[in-house]
Amino acid sequence: MAGALASTAAWADQPGADWKVTKDQAEATLKGAGYTQITKIEADDGHWEGEGMKADGKQYEFQVDPHDGKIIKDELDH
């Protein structure tokens, strides 16, 4: 049973087959929005999620919609 739960959790953190936006495309969108460095990006809870730095030198958290590529979260990382 534990193995089944582990494999389900691992599957949940993989890009969906219907995702139109690749990790590279999400990174390009973020760089176009002012991110100078992406320190982490992964598939999580149905979207691309991660952290990066902007030109102001501060760390931000982001989420990118995997279907249309829009940034749906862009906040200072506290």
mmCIF file of the N, C-alpha and C atoms, coordinates in Angstrom:
data_MODEL
# 
_entry.id   MODEL 
# 
loop_
_atom_site.group_PDB 
_atom_site.id 
_atom_site.type_symbol 
_atom_site.label_atom_id 
_atom_site.label_alt_id 
_atom_site.label_comp_id 
_atom_site.label_asym_id 
_atom_site.label_entity_id 
_atom_site.label_seq_id 
_atom_site.pdbx_PDB_ins_code 
_atom_site.Cartn_x 
_atom_site.Cartn_y 
_atom_site.Cartn_z 
_atom_site.occupancy 
_atom_site.B_iso_or_equiv 
_atom_site.pdbx_formal_charge 
_atom_site.auth_seq_id 
_atom_site.auth_comp_id 
_atom_site.auth_asym_id 
_atom_site.auth_atom_id 
_atom_site.pdbx_PDB_model_num 
ATOM 1   N N  . MET A 1 1  ? 0.821  -1.197 0.000   1.00 0.00 ? 1  MET A N  1 
ATOM 2   C CA . MET A 1 1  ? 0.000  0.000  0.000   1.00 0.00 ? 1  MET A CA 1 
ATOM 3   C C  . MET A 1 1  ? 0.867  1.265  0.000   1.00 0.00 ? 1  MET A C  1 
ATOM 4   N N  . ALA A 1 2  ? 1.916  1.280  0.796   1.00 0.00 ? 2  ALA A N  1 
ATOM 5   C CA . ALA A 1 2  ? 2.780  2.463  0.844   1.00 0.00 ? 2  ALA A CA 1 
ATOM 6   C C  . ALA A 1 2  ? 3.410  2.719  -0.522  1.00 0.00 ? 2  ALA A C  1 
ATOM 7   N N  . GLY A 1 3  ? 3.776  1.657  -1.234  1.00 0.00 ? 3  GLY A N  1 
ATOM 8   C CA . GLY A 1 3  ? 4.351  1.816  -2.567  1.00 0.00 ? 3  GLY A CA 1 
ATOM 9   C C  . GLY A 1 3  ? 3.370  2.468  -3.523  1.00 0.00 ? 3  GLY A C  1 
ATOM 10  N N  . ALA A 1 4  ? 2.103  2.105  -3.405  1.00 0.00 ? 4  ALA A N  1 
ATOM 11  C CA . ALA A 1 4  ? 1.081  2.696  -4.268  1.00 0.00 ? 4  ALA A CA 1 
ATOM 12  C C  . ALA A 1 4  ? 0.925  4.183  -3.976  1.00 0.00 ? 4  ALA A C  1 
ATOM 13  N N  . LEU A 1 5  ? 0.975  4.543  -2.701  1.00 0.00 ? 5  LEU A N  1 
ATOM 14  C CA . LEU A 1 5  ? 0.870  5.953  -2.341  1.00 0.00 ? 5  LEU A CA 1 
ATOM 15  C C  . LEU A 1 5  ? 2.074  6.732  -2.841  1.00 0.00 ? 5  LEU A C  1 
ATOM 16  N N  . ALA A 1 6  ? 3.253  6.156  -2.719  1.00 0.00 ? 6  ALA A N  1 
ATOM 17  C CA . ALA A 1 6  ? 4.470  6.842  -3.165  1.00 0.00 ? 6  ALA A CA 1 
ATOM 18  C C  . ALA A 1 6  ? 4.439  7.067  -4.672  1.00 0.00 ? 6  ALA A C  1 
ATOM 19  N N  . SER A 1 7  ? 4.002  6.068  -5.425  1.00 0.00 ? 7  SER A N  1 
ATOM 20  C CA . SER A 1 7  ? 3.981  6.238  -6.875  1.00 0.00 ? 7  SER A CA 1 
ATOM 21  C C  . SER A 1 7  ? 2.918  7.245  -7.293  1.00 0.00 ? 7  SER A C  1 
ATOM 22  N N  . THR A 1 8  ? 1.815  7.311  -6.565  1.00 0.00 ? 8  THR A N  1 
ATOM 23  C CA . THR A 1 8  ? 0.787  8.298  -6.858  1.00 0.00 ? 8  THR A CA 1 
ATOM 24  C C  . THR A 1 8  ? 1.309  9.700  -6.598  1.00 0.00 ? 8  THR A C  1 
ATOM 25  N N  . ALA A 1 9  ? 2.020  9.893  -5.491  1.00 0.00 ? 9  ALA A N  1 
ATOM 26  C CA . ALA A 1 9  ? 2.574  11.207 -5.164  1.00 0.00 ? 9  ALA A CA 1 
ATOM 27  C C  . ALA A 1 9  ? 3.600  11.624 -6.212  1.00 0.00 ? 9  ALA A C  1 
ATOM 28  N N  . ALA A 1 10 ? 4.420  10.699 -6.646  1.00 0.00 ? 10 ALA A N  1 
ATOM 29  C CA . ALA A 1 10 ? 5.432  11.019 -7.654  1.00 0.00 ? 10 ALA A CA 1 
ATOM 30  C C  . ALA A 1 10 ? 4.762  11.407 -8.972  1.00 0.00 ? 10 ALA A C  1 
ATOM 31  N N  . TRP A 1 11 ? 3.697  10.718 -9.338  1.00 0.00 ? 11 TRP A N  1 
ATOM 32  C CA . TRP A 1 11 ? 2.991  11.015 -10.581 1.00 0.00 ? 11 TRP A CA 1 
ATOM 33  C C  . TRP A 1 11 ? 2.369  12.407 -10.533 1.00 0.00 ? 11 TRP A C  1 
ATOM 34  N N  . ALA A 1 12 ? 1.888  12.817 -9.354  1.00 0.00 ? 12 ALA A N  1 
ATOM 35  C CA . ALA A 1 12 ? 1.229  14.108 -9.220  1.00 0.00 ? 12 ALA A CA 1 
ATOM 36  C C  . ALA A 1 12 ? 2.185  15.266 -9.509  1.00 0.00 ? 12 ALA A C  1 
ATOM 37  N N  . ASP A 1 13 ? 3.484  15.041 -9.376  1.00 0.00 ? 13 ASP A N  1 
ATOM 38  C CA . ASP A 1 13 ? 4.462  16.097 -9.580  1.00 0.00 ? 13 ASP A CA 1 
ATOM 39  C C  . ASP A 1 13 ? 5.149  16.002 -10.933 1.00 0.00 ? 13 ASP A C  1 
ATOM 40  N N  . GLN A 1 14 ? 4.494  15.415 -11.904 1.00 0.00 ? 14 GLN A N  1 
ATOM 41  C CA . GLN A 1 14 ? 5.004  15.322 -13.273 1.00 0.00 ? 14 GLN A CA 1 
ATOM 42  C C  . GLN A 1 14 ? 4.147  16.203 -14.175 1.00 0.00 ? 14 GLN A C  1 
ATOM 43  N N  . PRO A 1 15 ? 4.745  16.781 -15.209 1.00 0.00 ? 15 PRO A N  1 
ATOM 44  C CA . PRO A 1 15 ? 3.925  17.559 -16.152 1.00 0.00 ? 15 PRO A CA 1 
ATOM 45  C C  . PRO A 1 15 ? 2.815  16.696 -16.740 1.00 0.00 ? 15 PRO A C  1 
ATOM 46  N N  . GLY A 1 16 ? 1.628  17.258 -16.847 1.00 0.00 ? 16 GLY A N  1 
ATOM 47  C CA . GLY A 1 16 ? 0.505  16.528 -17.401 1.00 0.00 ? 16 GLY A CA 1 
ATOM 48  C C  . GLY A 1 16 ? 0.635  16.349 -18.905 1.00 0.00 ? 16 GLY A C  1 
ATOM 49  N N  . ALA A 1 17 ? 0.023  15.296 -19.417 1.00 0.00 ? 17 ALA A N  1 
ATOM 50  C CA . ALA A 1 17 ? 0.074  15.013 -20.853 1.00 0.00 ? 17 ALA A CA 1 
ATOM 51  C C  . ALA A 1 17 ? -0.585 16.133 -21.662 1.00 0.00 ? 17 ALA A C  1 
ATOM 52  N N  . ASP A 1 18 ? -1.508 16.862 -21.033 1.00 0.00 ? 18 ASP A N  1 
ATOM 53  C CA . ASP A 1 18 ? -2.214 17.936 -21.739 1.00 0.00 ? 18 ASP A CA 1 
ATOM 54  C C  . ASP A 1 18 ? -1.550 19.308 -21.570 1.00 0.00 ? 18 ASP A C  1 
ATOM 55  N N  . TRP A 1 19 ? -0.397 19.362 -20.918 1.00 0.00 ? 19 TRP A N  1 
ATOM 56  C CA . TRP A 1 19 ? 0.299  20.639 -20.733 1.00 0.00 ? 19 TRP A CA 1 
ATOM 57  C C  . TRP A 1 19 ? 0.856  21.107 -22.068 1.00 0.00 ? 19 TRP A C  1 
ATOM 58  N N  . LYS A 1 20 ? 0.560  22.318 -22.438 1.00 0.00 ? 20 LYS A N  1 
ATOM 59  C CA . LYS A 1 20 ? 1.039  22.884 -23.699 1.00 0.00 ? 20 LYS A CA 1 
ATOM 60  C C  . LYS A 1 20 ? 2.338  23.664 -23.523 1.00 0.00 ? 20 LYS A C  1 
ATOM 61  N N  . VAL A 1 21 ? 2.643  24.064 -22.288 1.00 0.00 ? 21 VAL A N  1 
ATOM 62  C CA . VAL A 1 21 ? 3.818  24.886 -21.993 1.00 0.00 ? 21 VAL A CA 1 
ATOM 63  C C  . VAL A 1 21 ? 4.903  24.011 -21.363 1.00 0.00 ? 21 VAL A C  1 
ATOM 64  N N  . THR A 1 22 ? 6.050  23.945 -22.014 1.00 0.00 ? 22 THR A N  1 
ATOM 65  C CA . THR A 1 22 ? 7.175  23.168 -21.483 1.00 0.00 ? 22 THR A CA 1 
ATOM 66  C C  . THR A 1 22 ? 7.893  23.969 -20.398 1.00 0.00 ? 22 THR A C  1 
ATOM 67  N N  . LYS A 1 23 ? 8.767  23.295 -19.683 1.00 0.00 ? 23 LYS A N  1 
ATOM 68  C CA . LYS A 1 23 ? 9.567  23.963 -18.657 1.00 0.00 ? 23 LYS A CA 1 
ATOM 69  C C  . LYS A 1 23 ? 10.394 25.087 -19.285 1.00 0.00 ? 23 LYS A C  1 
ATOM 70  N N  . ASP A 1 24 ? 11.001 24.824 -20.436 1.00 0.00 ? 24 ASP A N  1 
ATOM 71  C CA . ASP A 1 24 ? 11.806 25.846 -21.115 1.00 0.00 ? 24 ASP A CA 1 
ATOM 72  C C  . ASP A 1 24 ? 10.961 27.055 -21.521 1.00 0.00 ? 24 ASP A C  1 
ATOM 73  N N  . GLN A 1 25 ? 9.742  26.812 -21.982 1.00 0.00 ? 25 GLN A N  1 
ATOM 74  C CA . GLN A 1 25 ? 8.855  27.917 -22.361 1.00 0.00 ? 25 GLN A CA 1 
ATOM 75  C C  . GLN A 1 25 ? 8.447  28.732 -21.133 1.00 0.00 ? 25 GLN A C  1 
ATOM 76  N N  . ALA A 1 26 ? 8.194  28.042 -20.022 1.00 0.00 ? 26 ALA A N  1 
ATOM 77  C CA . ALA A 1 26 ? 7.847  28.741 -18.779 1.00 0.00 ? 26 ALA A CA 1 
ATOM 78  C C  . ALA A 1 26 ? 9.011  29.617 -18.329 1.00 0.00 ? 26 ALA A C  1 
ATOM 79  N N  . GLU A 1 27 ? 10.234 29.091 -18.413 1.00 0.00 ? 27 GLU A N  1 
ATOM 80  C CA . GLU A 1 27 ? 11.415 29.875 -18.040 1.00 0.00 ? 27 GLU A CA 1 
ATOM 81  C C  . GLU A 1 27 ? 11.560 31.100 -18.941 1.00 0.00 ? 27 GLU A C  1 
ATOM 82  N N  . ALA A 1 28 ? 11.317 30.950 -20.228 1.00 0.00 ? 28 ALA A N  1 
ATOM 83  C CA . ALA A 1 28 ? 11.416 32.078 -21.159 1.00 0.00 ? 28 ALA A CA 1 
ATOM 84  C C  . ALA A 1 28 ? 10.380 33.153 -20.814 1.00 0.00 ? 28 ALA A C  1 
ATOM 85  N N  . THR A 1 29 ? 9.183  32.734 -20.456 1.00 0.00 ? 29 THR A N  1 
ATOM 86  C CA . THR A 1 29 ? 8.139  33.676 -20.047 1.00 0.00 ? 29 THR A CA 1 
ATOM 87  C C  . THR A 1 29 ? 8.572  34.444 -18.808 1.00 0.00 ? 29 THR A C  1 
ATOM 88  N N  . LEU A 1 30 ? 9.137  33.719 -17.840 1.00 0.00 ? 30 LEU A N  1 
ATOM 89  C CA . LEU A 1 30 ? 9.581  34.355 -16.599 1.00 0.00 ? 30 LEU A CA 1 
ATOM 90  C C  . LEU A 1 30 ? 10.704 35.356 -16.854 1.00 0.00 ? 30 LEU A C  1 
ATOM 91  N N  . LYS A 1 31 ? 11.635 34.990 -17.710 1.00 0.00 ? 31 LYS A N  1 
ATOM 92  C CA . LYS A 1 31 ? 12.734 35.912 -18.030 1.00 0.00 ? 31 LYS A CA 1 
ATOM 93  C C  . LYS A 1 31 ? 12.200 37.154 -18.732 1.00 0.00 ? 31 LYS A C  1 
ATOM 94  N N  . GLY A 1 32 ? 11.188 36.981 -19.567 1.00 0.00 ? 32 GLY A N  1 
ATOM 95  C CA . GLY A 1 32 ? 10.556 38.119 -20.218 1.00 0.00 ? 32 GLY A CA 1 
ATOM 96  C C  . GLY A 1 32 ? 9.809  39.020 -19.244 1.00 0.00 ? 32 GLY A C  1 
ATOM 97  N N  . ALA A 1 33 ? 9.461  38.459 -18.077 1.00 0.00 ? 33 ALA A N  1 
ATOM 98  C CA . ALA A 1 33 ? 8.742  39.220 -17.050 1.00 0.00 ? 33 ALA A CA 1 
ATOM 99  C C  . ALA A 1 33 ? 9.689  39.803 -15.999 1.00 0.00 ? 33 ALA A C  1 
ATOM 100 N N  . GLY A 1 34 ? 10.995 39.726 -16.258 1.00 0.00 ? 34 GLY A N  1 
ATOM 101 C CA . GLY A 1 34 ? 11.941 40.376 -15.360 1.00 0.00 ? 34 GLY A CA 1 
ATOM 102 C C  . GLY A 1 34 ? 12.777 39.471 -14.483 1.00 0.00 ? 34 GLY A C  1 
ATOM 103 N N  . TYR A 1 35 ? 12.572 38.175 -14.580 1.00 0.00 ? 35 TYR A N  1 
ATOM 104 C CA . TYR A 1 35 ? 13.412 37.259 -13.802 1.00 0.00 ? 35 TYR A CA 1 
ATOM 105 C C  . TYR A 1 35 ? 14.786 37.168 -14.463 1.00 0.00 ? 35 TYR A C  1 
ATOM 106 N N  . THR A 1 36 ? 15.830 37.361 -13.678 1.00 0.00 ? 36 THR A N  1 
ATOM 107 C CA . THR A 1 36 ? 17.194 37.285 -14.204 1.00 0.00 ? 36 THR A CA 1 
ATOM 108 C C  . THR A 1 36 ? 17.815 35.923 -13.951 1.00 0.00 ? 36 THR A C  1 
ATOM 109 N N  . GLN A 1 37 ? 17.276 35.203 -12.963 1.00 0.00 ? 37 GLN A N  1 
ATOM 110 C CA . GLN A 1 37 ? 17.788 33.869 -12.642 1.00 0.00 ? 37 GLN A CA 1 
ATOM 111 C C  . GLN A 1 37 ? 16.644 33.021 -12.103 1.00 0.00 ? 37 GLN A C  1 
ATOM 112 N N  . ILE A 1 38 ? 16.489 31.826 -12.637 1.00 0.00 ? 38 ILE A N  1 
ATOM 113 C CA . ILE A 1 38 ? 15.514 30.864 -12.138 1.00 0.00 ? 38 ILE A CA 1 
ATOM 114 C C  . ILE A 1 38 ? 16.298 29.863 -11.298 1.00 0.00 ? 38 ILE A C  1 
ATOM 115 N N  . THR A 1 39 ? 16.038 29.837 -9.993  1.00 0.00 ? 39 THR A N  1 
ATOM 116 C CA . THR A 1 39 ? 16.796 28.947 -9.115  1.00 0.00 ? 39 THR A CA 1 
ATOM 117 C C  . THR A 1 39 ? 16.119 27.600 -8.918  1.00 0.00 ? 39 THR A C  1 
ATOM 118 N N  . LYS A 1 40 ? 14.807 27.544 -9.186  1.00 0.00 ? 40 LYS A N  1 
ATOM 119 C CA . LYS A 1 40 ? 14.075 26.285 -9.033  1.00 0.00 ? 40 LYS A CA 1 
ATOM 120 C C  . LYS A 1 40 ? 12.808 26.378 -9.872  1.00 0.00 ? 40 LYS A C  1 
ATOM 121 N N  . ILE A 1 41 ? 12.531 25.314 -10.620 1.00 0.00 ? 41 ILE A N  1 
ATOM 122 C CA . ILE A 1 41 ? 11.260 25.229 -11.347 1.00 0.00 ? 41 ILE A CA 1 
ATOM 123 C C  . ILE A 1 41 ? 10.898 23.756 -11.457 1.00 0.00 ? 41 ILE A C  1 
ATOM 124 N N  . GLU A 1 42 ? 9.643  23.438 -11.100 1.00 0.00 ? 42 GLU A N  1 
ATOM 125 C CA . GLU A 1 42 ? 9.190  22.049 -11.130 1.00 0.00 ? 42 GLU A CA 1 
ATOM 126 C C  . GLU A 1 42 ? 7.684  22.006 -11.342 1.00 0.00 ? 42 GLU A C  1 
ATOM 127 N N  . ALA A 1 43 ? 7.222  20.865 -11.784 1.00 0.00 ? 43 ALA A N  1 
ATOM 128 C CA . ALA A 1 43 ? 5.790  20.631 -11.901 1.00 0.00 ? 43 ALA A CA 1 
ATOM 129 C C  . ALA A 1 43 ? 5.264  20.328 -10.504 1.00 0.00 ? 43 ALA A C  1 
ATOM 130 N N  . ASP A 1 44 ? 4.238  21.068 -10.075 1.00 0.00 ? 44 ASP A N  1 
ATOM 131 C CA . ASP A 1 44 ? 3.688  20.855 -8.740  1.00 0.00 ? 44 ASP A CA 1 
ATOM 132 C C  . ASP A 1 44 ? 2.238  21.324 -8.706  1.00 0.00 ? 44 ASP A C  1 
ATOM 133 N N  . ASP A 1 45 ? 1.370  20.458 -8.247  1.00 0.00 ? 45 ASP A N  1 
ATOM 134 C CA . ASP A 1 45 ? -0.045 20.787 -8.071  1.00 0.00 ? 45 ASP A CA 1 
ATOM 135 C C  . ASP A 1 45 ? -0.697 21.370 -9.323  1.00 0.00 ? 45 ASP A C  1 
ATOM 136 N N  . GLY A 1 46 ? -0.331 20.851 -10.479 1.00 0.00 ? 46 GLY A N  1 
ATOM 137 C CA . GLY A 1 46 ? -0.998 21.240 -11.715 1.00 0.00 ? 46 GLY A CA 1 
ATOM 138 C C  . GLY A 1 46 ? -0.472 22.482 -12.401 1.00 0.00 ? 46 GLY A C  1 
ATOM 139 N N  . HIS A 1 47 ? 0.729  22.935 -12.009 1.00 0.00 ? 47 HIS A N  1 
ATOM 140 C CA . HIS A 1 47 ? 1.318  24.092 -12.675 1.00 0.00 ? 47 HIS A CA 1 
ATOM 141 C C  . HIS A 1 47 ? 2.834  24.051 -12.520 1.00 0.00 ? 47 HIS A C  1 
ATOM 142 N N  . TRP A 1 48 ? 3.527  24.917 -13.243 1.00 0.00 ? 48 TRP A N  1 
ATOM 143 C CA . TRP A 1 48 ? 4.962  25.101 -13.045 1.00 0.00 ? 48 TRP A CA 1 
ATOM 144 C C  . TRP A 1 48 ? 5.124  26.026 -11.845 1.00 0.00 ? 48 TRP A C  1 
ATOM 145 N N  . GLU A 1 49 ? 6.002  25.647 -10.928 1.00 0.00 ? 49 GLU A N  1 
ATOM 146 C CA . GLU A 1 49 ? 6.178  26.399 -9.696  1.00 0.00 ? 49 GLU A CA 1 
ATOM 147 C C  . GLU A 1 49 ? 7.656  26.493 -9.386  1.00 0.00 ? 49 GLU A C  1 
ATOM 148 N N  . GLY A 1 50 ? 8.071  27.587 -8.781  1.00 0.00 ? 50 GLY A N  1 
ATOM 149 C CA . GLY A 1 50 ? 9.469  27.687 -8.408  1.00 0.00 ? 50 GLY A CA 1 
ATOM 150 C C  . GLY A 1 50 ? 9.839  29.012 -7.803  1.00 0.00 ? 50 GLY A C  1 
ATOM 151 N N  . GLU A 1 51 ? 11.147 29.269 -7.847  1.00 0.00 ? 51 GLU A N  1 
ATOM 152 C CA . GLU A 1 51 ? 11.707 30.481 -7.268  1.00 0.00 ? 51 GLU A CA 1 
ATOM 153 C C  . GLU A 1 51 ? 12.734 31.060 -8.220  1.00 0.00 ? 51 GLU A C  1 
ATOM 154 N N  . GLY A 1 52 ? 12.901 32.352 -8.139  1.00 0.00 ? 52 GLY A N  1 
ATOM 155 C CA . GLY A 1 52 ? 13.894 33.005 -8.970  1.00 0.00 ? 52 GLY A CA 1 
ATOM 156 C C  . GLY A 1 52 ? 14.203 34.395 -8.469  1.00 0.00 ? 52 GLY A C  1 
ATOM 157 N N  . MET A 1 53 ? 15.195 34.996 -9.084  1.00 0.00 ? 53 MET A N  1 
ATOM 158 C CA . MET A 1 53 ? 15.630 36.326 -8.700  1.00 0.00 ? 53 MET A CA 1 
ATOM 159 C C  . MET A 1 53 ? 15.332 37.301 -9.833  1.00 0.00 ? 53 MET A C  1 
ATOM 160 N N  . LYS A 1 54 ? 14.941 38.511 -9.442  1.00 0.00 ? 54 LYS A N  1 
ATOM 161 C CA . LYS A 1 54 ? 14.712 39.581 -10.413 1.00 0.00 ? 54 LYS A CA 1 
ATOM 162 C C  . LYS A 1 54 ? 15.858 40.584 -10.333 1.00 0.00 ? 54 LYS A C  1 
ATOM 163 N N  . ALA A 1 55 ? 15.829 41.567 -11.217 1.00 0.00 ? 55 ALA A N  1 
ATOM 164 C CA . ALA A 1 55 ? 16.894 42.569 -11.303 1.00 0.00 ? 55 ALA A CA 1 
ATOM 165 C C  . ALA A 1 55 ? 17.074 43.345 -10.002 1.00 0.00 ? 55 ALA A C  1 
ATOM 166 N N  . ASP A 1 56 ? 16.044 43.380 -9.157  1.00 0.00 ? 56 ASP A N  1 
ATOM 167 C CA . ASP A 1 56 ? 16.163 44.091 -7.881  1.00 0.00 ? 56 ASP A CA 1 
ATOM 168 C C  . ASP A 1 56 ? 16.971 43.296 -6.851  1.00 0.00 ? 56 ASP A C  1 
ATOM 169 N N  . GLY A 1 57 ? 17.408 42.079 -7.232  1.00 0.00 ? 57 GLY A N  1 
ATOM 170 C CA . GLY A 1 57 ? 18.226 41.254 -6.345  1.00 0.00 ? 57 GLY A CA 1 
ATOM 171 C C  . GLY A 1 57 ? 17.439 40.482 -5.307  1.00 0.00 ? 57 GLY A C  1 
ATOM 172 N N  . LYS A 1 58 ? 16.114 40.548 -5.373  1.00 0.00 ? 58 LYS A N  1 
ATOM 173 C CA . LYS A 1 58 ? 15.274 39.852 -4.398  1.00 0.00 ? 58 LYS A CA 1 
ATOM 174 C C  . LYS A 1 58 ? 14.771 38.534 -4.972  1.00 0.00 ? 58 LYS A C  1 
ATOM 175 N N  . GLN A 1 59 ? 14.518 37.590 -4.060  1.00 0.00 ? 59 GLN A N  1 
ATOM 176 C CA . GLN A 1 59 ? 14.025 36.264 -4.420  1.00 0.00 ? 59 GLN A CA 1 
ATOM 177 C C  . GLN A 1 59 ? 12.496 36.297 -4.491  1.00 0.00 ? 59 GLN A C  1 
ATOM 178 N N  . TYR A 1 60 ? 11.934 35.726 -5.546  1.00 0.00 ? 60 TYR A N  1 
ATOM 179 C CA . TYR A 1 60 ? 10.490 35.674 -5.745  1.00 0.00 ? 60 TYR A CA 1 
ATOM 180 C C  . TYR A 1 60 ? 10.032 34.228 -5.918  1.00 0.00 ? 60 TYR A C  1 
ATOM 181 N N  . GLU A 1 61 ? 8.773  33.990 -5.573  1.00 0.00 ? 61 GLU A N  1 
ATOM 182 C CA . GLU A 1 61 ? 8.111  32.717 -5.852  1.00 0.00 ? 61 GLU A CA 1 
ATOM 183 C C  . GLU A 1 61 ? 7.179  32.943 -7.038  1.00 0.00 ? 61 GLU A C  1 
ATOM 184 N N  . PHE A 1 62 ? 7.066  31.930 -7.893  1.00 0.00 ? 62 PHE A N  1 
ATOM 185 C CA . PHE A 1 62 ? 6.196  32.077 -9.061  1.00 0.00 ? 62 PHE A CA 1 
ATOM 186 C C  . PHE A 1 62 ? 5.442  30.791 -9.335  1.00 0.00 ? 62 PHE A C  1 
ATOM 187 N N  . GLN A 1 63 ? 4.375  30.940 -10.100 1.00 0.00 ? 63 GLN A N  1 
ATOM 188 C CA . GLN A 1 63 ? 3.638  29.821 -10.679 1.00 0.00 ? 63 GLN A CA 1 
ATOM 189 C C  . GLN A 1 63 ? 3.280  30.219 -12.103 1.00 0.00 ? 63 GLN A C  1 
ATOM 190 N N  . VAL A 1 64 ? 3.399  29.262 -13.014 1.00 0.00 ? 64 VAL A N  1 
ATOM 191 C CA . VAL A 1 64 ? 3.063  29.493 -14.415 1.00 0.00 ? 64 VAL A CA 1 
ATOM 192 C C  . VAL A 1 64 ? 2.011  28.468 -14.829 1.00 0.00 ? 64 VAL A C  1 
ATOM 193 N N  . ASP A 1 65 ? 0.946  28.955 -15.445 1.00 0.00 ? 65 ASP A N  1 
ATOM 194 C CA . ASP A 1 65 ? -0.112 28.074 -15.937 1.00 0.00 ? 65 ASP A CA 1 
ATOM 195 C C  . ASP A 1 65 ? 0.445  27.234 -17.082 1.00 0.00 ? 65 ASP A C  1 
ATOM 196 N N  . PRO A 1 66 ? 0.330  25.907 -17.002 1.00 0.00 ? 66 PRO A N  1 
ATOM 197 C CA . PRO A 1 66 ? 0.908  25.044 -18.027 1.00 0.00 ? 66 PRO A CA 1 
ATOM 198 C C  . PRO A 1 66 ? 0.096  24.966 -19.318 1.00 0.00 ? 66 PRO A C  1 
ATOM 199 N N  . HIS A 1 67 ? -1.068 25.593 -19.334 1.00 0.00 ? 67 HIS A N  1 
ATOM 200 C CA . HIS A 1 67 ? -1.920 25.526 -20.518 1.00 0.00 ? 67 HIS A CA 1 
ATOM 201 C C  . HIS A 1 67 ? -1.801 26.772 -21.398 1.00 0.00 ? 67 HIS A C  1 
ATOM 202 N N  . ASP A 1 68 ? -1.646 27.946 -20.752 1.00 0.00 ? 68 ASP A N  1 
ATOM 203 C CA . ASP A 1 68 ? -1.552 29.174 -21.551 1.00 0.00 ? 68 ASP A CA 1 
ATOM 204 C C  . ASP A 1 68 ? -0.256 29.955 -21.313 1.00 0.00 ? 68 ASP A C  1 
ATOM 205 N N  . GLY A 1 69 ? 0.566  29.510 -20.366 1.00 0.00 ? 69 GLY A N  1 
ATOM 206 C CA . GLY A 1 69 ? 1.856  30.146 -20.124 1.00 0.00 ? 69 GLY A CA 1 
ATOM 207 C C  . GLY A 1 69 ? 1.811  31.429 -19.324 1.00 0.00 ? 69 GLY A C  1 
ATOM 208 N N  . LYS A 1 70 ? 0.651  31.799 -18.815 1.00 0.00 ? 70 LYS A N  1 
ATOM 209 C CA . LYS A 1 70 ? 0.543  33.030 -18.032 1.00 0.00 ? 70 LYS A CA 1 
ATOM 210 C C  . LYS A 1 70 ? 1.103  32.819 -16.625 1.00 0.00 ? 70 LYS A C  1 
ATOM 211 N N  . ILE A 1 71 ? 1.738  33.859 -16.107 1.00 0.00 ? 71 ILE A N  1 
ATOM 212 C CA . ILE A 1 71 ? 2.234  33.822 -14.732 1.00 0.00 ? 71 ILE A CA 1 
ATOM 213 C C  . ILE A 1 71 ? 1.039  34.064 -13.819 1.00 0.00 ? 71 ILE A C  1 
ATOM 214 N N  . ILE A 1 72 ? 0.747  33.093 -12.951 1.00 0.00 ? 72 ILE A N  1 
ATOM 215 C CA . ILE A 1 72 ? -0.422 33.193 -12.087 1.00 0.00 ? 72 ILE A CA 1 
ATOM 216 C C  . ILE A 1 72 ? -0.050 33.512 -10.642 1.00 0.00 ? 72 ILE A C  1 
ATOM 217 N N  . LYS A 1 73 ? 1.245  33.488 -10.331 1.00 0.00 ? 73 LYS A N  1 
ATOM 218 C CA . LYS A 1 73 ? 1.733  33.908 -9.017  1.00 0.00 ? 73 LYS A CA 1 
ATOM 219 C C  . LYS A 1 73 ? 3.106  34.520 -9.233  1.00 0.00 ? 73 LYS A C  1 
ATOM 220 N N  . ASP A 1 74 ? 3.337  35.655 -8.581  1.00 0.00 ? 74 ASP A N  1 
ATOM 221 C CA . ASP A 1 74 ? 4.605  36.366 -8.702  1.00 0.00 ? 74 ASP A CA 1 
ATOM 222 C C  . ASP A 1 74 ? 4.752  37.197 -7.433  1.00 0.00 ? 74 ASP A C  1 
ATOM 223 N N  . GLU A 1 75 ? 5.345  36.601 -6.375  1.00 0.00 ? 75 GLU A N  1 
ATOM 224 C CA . GLU A 1 75 ? 5.400  37.242 -5.066  1.00 0.00 ? 75 GLU A CA 1 
ATOM 225 C C  . GLU A 1 75 ? 6.797  37.176 -4.488  1.00 0.00 ? 75 GLU A C  1 
ATOM 226 N N  . LEU A 1 76 ? 7.120  38.160 -3.656  1.00 0.00 ? 76 LEU A N  1 
ATOM 227 C CA . LEU A 1 76 ? 8.376  38.113 -2.916  1.00 0.00 ? 76 LEU A CA 1 
ATOM 228 C C  . LEU A 1 76 ? 8.395  36.866 -2.046  1.00 0.00 ? 76 LEU A C  1 
ATOM 229 N N  . ASP A 1 77 ? 9.524  36.192 -2.001  1.00 0.00 ? 77 ASP A N  1 
ATOM 230 C CA . ASP A 1 77 ? 9.702  35.006 -1.165  1.00 0.00 ? 77 ASP A CA 1 
ATOM 231 C C  . ASP A 1 77 ? 10.103 35.480 0.227   1.00 0.00 ? 77 ASP A C  1 
ATOM 232 N N  . HIS A 1 78 ? 9.258  35.213 1.197   1.00 0.00 ? 78 HIS A N  1 
ATOM 233 C CA . HIS A 1 78 ? 9.541  35.670 2.566   1.00 0.00 ? 78 HIS A CA 1 
ATOM 234 C C  . HIS A 1 78 ? 10.213 34.613 3.373   1.00 0.00 ? 78 HIS A C  1 
# 
